[in-house]
Every structure is written in structure tokens, then in C-alpha cells.
Amino acid sequence: MKEPAPMTRPLLVVAIVFLMASIFILDVFIPTGVLIPVLYTVPLLIALRSPQPQFFLIMAAVSTALTIIGFAVSPPDGILWMAITNRSLAVMVIGVTAIFYLLQRRAADRLRTLQELLPLCASCKKVRDDKGYWKQLELYLQEHTGAQFTRSLCPDCAQKHVHALPA
């Protein structure tokens, strides 16, 4: 059973919302040709600290929406083609950041899955370590977890061995 992901810390959320609101207010009062929306990457990089992947993606979507809204409500001073180009670049930077985040998450998930696999010999039950050496299961677990082992027989094996003893 998969345990739920930890919640994003409230201070992190407040900091990101404050930064996004500040950037948006700055964007609204500065002419549209200025490349202020690229600053949205700063709160996005901070959002990477969240343990919840949805939080980062939501912040990326909000950043994109604020970039477009900022274009509509900013003072129309400046050259229109430059403003459109700068907004497109800002949206592209936000999108590329989100794509790299998703690719990194997928690679981390694959790596976690590979680390959870334990190559075990089907015949002798030895385990292959990271260097390619085959070791007894007990030695491998002792090295990687610090576990100590004792020897005993389960009831079924004890019953078999009692009957196998010469009388």
C-alpha cells in the first residue's frame, strides 16, 4: 500500500503566493514590452521544494495564466510585437521548466523502482550487489540494513528434521 505524500509546508505556499502576487503587481504597472513574467520562474523553482508534484504543476499553470492576464491589463506602452514575443518567451520558459520537472520526476520514479529490485539467484538464493558480486542473502542484508541474523527452524522444517534423524 502506497503511503500518501507529505503536505506542502504552509510557509512555502505563502512565500510562493506572495512572490507570484508581487510579480503580477509589478507586471501590471510596467509596460507590456518588459520581460517581467520570466520572474515567475523564481517561485516555480521554490515550488520544486514541495513534496507534491501537483503543487508545482498548479503553480506553473497559474504563472502561465498570470503572464497572459498581465499582457491584457498592463499599460499598452511599448512595441506590440516585442510585447507578444516577450510574453511568448516567458510562457515558453515556464513550459520548459514544467517539462523538465516532469521528466526529472519520471526519471526519479524509475530509479526508485530499480533500486527496489533485488537480483536473486533462483537456485542458490544469492543476491547480486551494486558491483555485480553475488553474496549470500544474509550478508547482503547485513551490509545494507545492519540487520543481524540468528538461526532457527520453522515448525515445518523442525518436523521434517526430527523425522529425518536416525533412531
N, C-alpha and C positions, 0 to 999 in steps of 0.2 A: 504494500500500500504506500502510495506516494504521500509524503507529508507536505502540508501547504507551505508555500513560500512565505518568508517573513514579510511583514508590512514595511512600507517605506516610512522612514522616520519623519515625524511631523515637521521638524526643523528644516529638513531637506526640502520638503514640499513648500514650506513658507518661503525659503530662500529662492527657490526656482520661480515661484509665482511672483515674488517681489521683483526679481530680475526681469522677467518677461514683461511685467506691467511697466517697469521703468523704461525698458527698451521701446515698448509700444508708445508710451507718452513722448519719449524723445523723437520717435519716428513721426508722430502726428505733428509736431511743431517744427520739424526740419523739412525743407523742400524734398519732393519725391525723388529727385535725381541722386540724392546722397545715399550711400550704401549702408545705412544703419541696420537693416534687417539681418545682415550677416552676423551681427552681435548675438542673435538668437542661438548661435552655436555654443556660446558660453553656458547658458543654463542647460542646454542639451548635454554638454559634457559633464556638467554637475549631475544631471539626471542619470548618467551611467552608474552612479553610486547606488541607485535604487536596486533592491533585490528583485523587484517585479518588472519583467520585461514590458508589460502593458503600460506601465507608467512612462517609460521612455518613449514608446510609440505614440502615446497620447500627447505628450509634450511636443514631439516632432510635428504632429498634426496641428496642434494649437499654434506652434511657431509659424507653420505654413499659412494658416488662416490669418494670423495677425499680420503677416507680411503682405498678404493680398488686401486685407482691410486697410492697412496703413497706406497702401497705394491709393485707395479710393478717398481717404479722408485727409491725406497730407496736403499742405499748400501746393498749388499747381505751378510753383516757380520751377524753372529749370527746363531742360530739353526733354520732350516726351520720349523719344526713342532711347535716350540714356536712362531715363527712369524705368522704362519697361525692361531694358537689358539688365539693369542693376537688380530689379526685383526678381527677374528670372534667374539670375546668378545666385541670389540669396535662397530662393526656393530650391535650386539645384544643390547648393551646399547642404541645406537641411536634408534633402532627399538622399544625397550620397552618405551623409552621416548616419541616417537611419538604415540604409542598405548595409553599410559596413558593420553596424551594430548587429543587425540580423545575421549576417554572415559569421561574425565572431561568436554569437550565441550558438549557432548551429555547430560550428567547429568545437566549441567548448562542450556541448552536449555529446558529440561524437567521441571526443577524447574521454569524457567521463564514462561513457559506455564501454570504451575499450579498456579503461583502467579497471572496470568492474569485472571483466572477463579474466578467468584464471585458467591457463592452459594446463590440463590434467591428463596424464597418460592413462589411456583406457585399460591398460594391462596392469602396470605396477603401481599406479596411483601417485607417481612422482609429479611434481609441479615444475614448470619451466619459469625461471625468474626473468627479470628485465634484461639480463646479459646473455640469455639463451642457455644457461646451465640448468640441468634437471636435478632437483633436490627432493628429498622426502617431504611430504606434506607438512609433517610436524616441524621440521627445520625451517621451512619457508614461513609458516605462520608464526613461529617463534621470532624469526628475524624481522618480520614486517609488523607484527602486532605486539610482540613482547609476551605472548601467551606462553604459559608453562603447561606441560602435559604430564599426566600420570597415566599409568597403565592399569587397566582392569578389564574384566569380561562382562559383556551384557548377559542377561539371563539366558537368552537363546544359545549363545556361544558357550557359556558355562555348562549348560545342559549337554551340548554336543561333546565338550571336552571331558566331562565326567564319565560319559558313556564310552569314550574312546580310551580311557585309562585301562591299563591291563589289571586284571583282578588278582 
